[in-house]
Amino acid sequence: MPNAQILIEWANSLGFDLVLRPRDLPTYTRRVVAESRGKQGPRQKRFRLENRRRSGR
């Protein structure tokens, strides 16, 4: 999360502490994660190919 540091500094400047606490994921989020697990292999292959292309191999 690229803006996490900015968020923390902003909250601190206003006199707040940012506290994250674990909790259960919403039902919709759990369903999306479960449905996308089958796509993990093809995505990893695509990411490997893109990394090779970027590095010039």
C-alpha positions in Angstrom: 0.0 0.0 0.0 2.0 3.0 -1.2 0.0 5.6 0.7 0.1 3.8 4.1 3.0 6.0 5.4 1.2 9.2 4.4 -2.0 8.0 6.1 -0.1 7.2 9.3 1.8 10.5 9.3 -1.5 12.4 8.6 -3.3 10.7 11.5 -0.3 11.4 13.8 -0.2 15.0 12.8 -3.9 15.3 13.9 -3.1 13.7 17.2 -4.4 10.2 16.4 -2.7 6.8 16.5 -3.7 4.5 13.6 -4.5 1.1 14.9 -5.3 -1.9 12.7 -6.9 -4.9 14.3 -7.6 -8.3 12.7 -11.2 -9.2 12.0 -13.1 -11.6 9.8 -13.3 -10.8 6.1 -16.8 -9.9 4.8 -18.7 -12.8 3.0 -18.3 -11.2 -0.4 -14.5 -10.9 -0.1 -14.2 -14.5 1.1 -16.3 -15.6 -1.9 -14.2 -13.6 -4.4 -11.0 -15.1 -2.9 -12.3 -18.6 -3.1 -13.5 -18.2 -6.7 -10.2 -16.7 -7.9 -8.0 -19.5 -6.5 -8.2 -21.5 -9.7 -6.7 -18.5 -11.5 -3.6 -18.5 -9.4 -1.5 -20.8 -11.7 -2.2 -18.9 -14.9 -1.5 -15.6 -13.1 1.8 -16.8 -11.7 2.8 -18.0 -15.2 1.9 -14.6 -16.7 3.8 -12.7 -14.0 6.9 -14.9 -14.6 6.7 -14.2 -18.3 6.3 -10.5 -17.8 9.2 -10.4 -15.4 11.4 -12.2 -17.9 10.3 -9.8 -20.7 11.1 -6.8 -18.5 14.5 -8.1 -17.5 15.4 -8.8 -21.1 15.8 -12.6 -20.7 
